[in-house]
Amino acid sequence: MFFKVSVIAAFALMIIVIGILGMRKTRSFSDFFLGGGNIGPWMTAFTYGTAYFSAVLFIGFAGKVGWGFGYSGLWIALGNALVGVLGVWWLMGYRIKKMSVEYQVHTMAEYFEKRYDSRFLKLFAAISIFVFFIPYSAAVFMGLSYLFRSTFGIDYTLALVLMGSFTAMYLVMGGYKSMTMIDVVFGMIMTVGVCILFWTTIDKADGIGNITDTLQAIDPKLTQAIGPPGWWPLFALVFLTSIAPFAMPQLVQKFYAIKDKRSIRVGMVASTFFAILVGGIGYFTGATTRFFLTPDNAPTAFEGGRPVFDALMPELLEVVIPEALSVLILLLILAASMSTLAALVLVSSSSIAKDVYAGFINPEVSDKKLTLLMRCASAFFVALSVVLAYFKPDTIVAILGISWGAIGSVFLGPFVWGLFYRRAGKSGAVASSVLGLATCLTLYYQGMPSPQAGTVGMIVSLVVNPLVSLVAPSPKAAVSNKM
């Protein structure tokens, strides 16, 4: 235990030091939010990948999806890598960078205002980011707190407060500059960590064959292409987690900050490989929960004989990881989560400081004051997320589903068609954003699981914009002919 605490303390100290270094290099809002817009390919690849995957994957999704879907959960990993990473970098990367330069924008809400000449869409987008990123951030905090409770025996609430305080402190100091510096280290830790996780899992089970035989004995569908829940729930999870990144603000931001077109080509290959490795091993390991865990050897992972999905992976890690290596796996999940939280906090705080305050309340705000406001908004956002995580409103998968679904429903239609379709106009953008979100929330309120509700809302958003734009007047702000 002393060794684990010492390593975590050293890890925390490293992050604080890098945060201080980042703070010294942060002299403007652009530095704080985008690192000056001059981030290289490897830094961007790692910061994209580590923002994509967090405790939400390793604790929430790997546990619940692995237990329910078995091996078919690997379709999610494949979709994330080939669509959510490779597809986004290949189809969108340079367009996003070019758009941010030509329109002179720092946020997606600012882009909507200039592309569609719509102040309403700017405000609607900014408020949506802040509101629906809170549950996403809360889900990450929940995953970390479950992990620390299982590893150190720390009370859930205490772990939550410690993680929230630490995240706010490190990010408020340095912003995007410190985040990209530390994400390279985070990415290396995650790469080594998942390889060790895969090896120890296979070794503990005496081979993949034993795992497969056991899953087939429990339910043959656990080893088939479509798991027990059926094709629609599986499709919804693949679609939600693979298509939403085309317009997720915290991932799109990475391309605003990247250096040039060559950096995008290099980063695309690196981030895709990273996603295949991390996602594939994460979901495979989740499928082994049925092999390793029982109410006898993992009592906190079951209540009344039924699995507590968010507690499955922390208990699995305790079972399969040797004591000497357990601290590295802890660092793996901690590193992934810290990066995701940093990305969420930066984008959410910018929606309040840059889009709402500077966009509507005080357009003449100084750069220095705007940067200070960003720091304050970051701390406020973390506090709200920690409070929500304390109440544990649902499983991590359900919370993430409504967060990603709502954000995807708001942004997919206006953002994707705005980049690719010249006739996409104000009426189509507003209709797709509002109707997409309304569909998502209505279906969720009526009892549809959040991944399915989010999927339907995102499809509505994608379909409505071009249809309405065909009959609406042409947009005043057209996409550049060079794009």
Secondary structure as GFF3:
##gff-version 3
##sequence-region A 1 483
A	DSSP	alpha_helix	2	24	.	.	.	ID=ss1
A	DSSP	alpha_helix	29	34	.	.	.	ID=ss2
A	DSSP	three_ten_helix	35	37	.	.	.	ID=ss3
A	DSSP	alpha_helix	41	52	.	.	.	ID=ss4
A	DSSP	alpha_helix	55	55	.	.	.	ID=ss5
A	DSSP	pi_helix	56	61	.	.	.	ID=ss6
A	DSSP	alpha_helix	62	69	.	.	.	ID=ss7
A	DSSP	three_ten_helix	70	73	.	.	.	ID=ss8
A	DSSP	alpha_helix	74	79	.	.	.	ID=ss9
A	DSSP	pi_helix	80	87	.	.	.	ID=ss10
A	DSSP	alpha_helix	88	102	.	.	.	ID=ss11
A	DSSP	alpha_helix	108	116	.	.	.	ID=ss12
A	DSSP	alpha_helix	119	152	.	.	.	ID=ss13
A	DSSP	alpha_helix	156	205	.	.	.	ID=ss14
A	DSSP	alpha_helix	208	218	.	.	.	ID=ss15
A	DSSP	three_ten_helix	220	223	.	.	.	ID=ss16
A	DSSP	alpha_helix	231	243	.	.	.	ID=ss17
A	DSSP	three_ten_helix	244	246	.	.	.	ID=ss18
A	DSSP	alpha_helix	249	257	.	.	.	ID=ss19
A	DSSP	alpha_helix	261	287	.	.	.	ID=ss20
A	DSSP	alpha_helix	289	292	.	.	.	ID=ss21
A	DSSP	three_ten_helix	299	301	.	.	.	ID=ss22
A	DSSP	beta_strand	302	303	.	.	.	ID=ss23
A	DSSP	beta_strand	306	307	.	.	.	ID=ss24
A	DSSP	alpha_helix	309	320	.	.	.	ID=ss25
A	DSSP	alpha_helix	323	350	.	.	.	ID=ss26
A	DSSP	pi_helix	351	361	.	.	.	ID=ss27
A	DSSP	alpha_helix	367	391	.	.	.	ID=ss28
A	DSSP	alpha_helix	396	420	.	.	.	ID=ss29
A	DSSP	alpha_helix	426	445	.	.	.	ID=ss30
A	DSSP	alpha_helix	450	471	.	.	.	ID=ss31
###
